[in-house]
C-alpha cells in the first residue's frame, strides 16, 4: 500500500480510480436499465386499435363528443335512471360504484337545475397523463386518453390530478359476469383490469373506429349525445349527421371548466332539456343500478365514500 | 498530568455514559422492543389483509382517494428535516452547543427517510409493480421527482451520518469498556482504520464540510418535490405557488419538535443529563418557536389572500375548514399546534422547564400531523362536481399500519442507539481538547473563519477551536 507523508497508509483505491469506477458503474446501470426497458416494453398493445389512419392518407381521427343539453332531461321522461350511464355500465362491465359517464345535476342561477352527462373529457392537455410516473396512461394520436392497467402501479396521482373526477379505482376485485371472460384484456376496453388499478371512460374507440357509436350515445333515448371526428368535421347522434364545427359555433357550445386549460374534446350545447319538454324546476334523477351483484356470485362492491 | 486531570475525568465520564447503553440490554429496553414488535406484527397482519382483498379494506374511495398513508408519508418526510437542520446548518454556523445532539438528529433523519417510502408502498394498488417506477419512470412526473429526491436524500444522509460516526466507531473499537462487545468486529470494520491522525482529521473535516453544504439543498428539494405532488394538480386547495415554502417551513418545525422529544427520552433513558442541558432544550425551543411563527406566517399569507378573493370553490373550502366539519381539526392545529408551542417557549416561566419545552414539541408535532391530514384529506374532500362533500373515515387496517409505521420509526431509533453512541463523543472531546493532534494551535487560529459563529448560549466553556471545523484550507 502507498504511504502518506505522516506514515498512514493510503488505500489502494485512489479517489481518481474510485470516481472512474463509479462513473462506469452508473453508465453501465443506465445501459442495463434501458436494455431491460426495451426487453420488457409492450409497445404493440398501446397503438393497435386506435391509431389506424383513415383512408390512404395520413389523416388521423380527432374523436370528440358533443352533448346537447337542450335534449337531456336526465331520463325523467323515460322514467328511468340515466340510460347513457347504465348502458356504459353494462357494456364495459363496470363494478359499483363506477359511472364512467355520470349525469350531474347543476343548479341554475335563476333556480331550477340542468343535467350534464359527464364522460371523460379526453383533454388535449391532460393533467392525468402529465402526472403519471410510469406512463401507464397516455394520449393516443387520435386524442384519446387511455390506461394500460398492466403497467399502472395504483398510486392514484392521476385521480388527484383529474379536475373532473372522471377516474375510478378498482378498490377490490371487480365482480365480472361470465361473459367478460370472452374478451382478452386491452387498454381499449379495459375489461379484465386487475384490482388496484385505475379505470376511466375510453370513448369506446373500439366501437367508433369500426363505425358504431359508443354505448352512451346509442342508449340515449333523446339522442342528446353526438360523436364525431373533428378532422372530418362530422358528428352524429345516430339519427342526424351534423357538421361539427358549425354545429358547435351556431349553438354557442362550451367546454367544462374551460379556464383550467385542459382543452377537453367534449363540448356542451347549453340547455336544460327544453327541447324534450323538461321544465328546469322538475328536479331529481333516478339512481343508477349495477346488475352484477345479482348476476355474479360473491360479488364484493364498494361505495363512493367511506360512509 | 495534573493540569489535564479534569479533562480526563470529563473524557472518562463521557465515554462511560455514551458507551454504557451499548454494553448491556436492560429489561425495560427488551420490553420496549417487544411492544414495538407487537405493533409491527399487527401492521403485518393488516397489510396481509389489504394485499389479499385490495385497498377496499381501507376507508379510501374514489372521491377521497388518499388518506392516512399519504398523510403519514408527508409527516415522516417532514420529520426527516431534523438531521439536516441541526447537524448541517448548525455545523456551518459553528454553533458549538449542537455537539451532543447532532448524532441524534441524523438518526431521526435516516429513520424517517426509511419509514416514509414504506407508506407510499402501502398506498399503492399494485405494490408488486414497484419496479415499474424504475423501468418505465417518466421524469416529468412529480412522483418520479419524489423518488429521485428521496433516494438522494436518504443515501446522502446515511453517508453523512456514517462519516461523522467513523471516529466514534474507532473509539468503540479501542475502548476498554467494550472489550468483549459482540459487535466489536463491526466497529473494527466500519472504523476504516481510523487512528485520529492529522491527515485523517483533515480529510474527514473536508468531506464533512462538503456534505454539510450539499445536504441542505438536497433536503430543501426533497420537501419541495413532496409539496409538488399536491401543487402540480389543479385542485384549488393545493393549487398554490407557496406550497414548497410551506412544506419546508412545516418540515423544519416538526423536525425540531421530534428532536426535542428524542433528546428528552434519551436523556432520561441513558442518564445523559450532563450533556443535554436545559440550555439545549431552550436553544431548540427558540428554534421551535421561530419555526412556528414561520408556519403561522404561511397560514396567514395563504388564507388571507385566498379568503379575501374567494375565487371558485375556495369559499366552500374555507368555510368547511374554519367553521364547518373540518374546523375542529384546523383550530386544534392552529391553536395548540402553532400558537401554544410558541407561547410555551416565549413565556420565561414555562421556558425554564424541560417538561414544558417537550410539551411544546409534542403539541407541535400533533399539530403538524393534523395539518398534513388537512392538506391531504381536506384538499381531496372539496368536491369537483355537484355533490355533497365526501367523508373519509380510516378503517382498522389503516390505523394499524399507521401505528406500525410509528412503531417502526421508534424501533429503528431504539436499535441504532444500542449499536452506536447516541452522542458524538469525538466531537465533544475535540472541543474540550486544548490542542489538536500533532498540530500547533497558532496554525489553526489562522484558518479559523470568524463571523460565522452563532452566539447561542453554549453549555461548554469556550476553548480553542476544534480542528475539524476550522480545518479547511
Interface residues (C-beta under 8 A of the other chain):
Chain A: X4 X5 X6 X7 X8 X9 X33 X36 X37 X40 X97 X98 X102 X104 X105 X106 X107 X118 X127 X130 X131 X132 X133 X134 X135 X136 X151 X152 X153 X154 X155 X156 X157 X159 X160 X161 X162 X163 X164 X165 X167 X168 X169 X170 X171 X172 X173 X194 X195 X196 X197 X198 X260 X262 X300 X302 X303 X304 X305 X306 X307
Chain B: X53 X54 X55 X56 X58 X59 X60 X61 X62 X63 X64 X65 X66 X120 X123 X124 X125 X126 X127 X129 X130 X132 X133 X134 X135 X136 X137 X138 X140 X141 X142 X143 X144 X147 X193 X195 X197 X198 X199 X200 X229 X230 X232 X233 X234 X235 X380 X383 X384 X385 X386 X387 X390 X391 X392 X393 X438
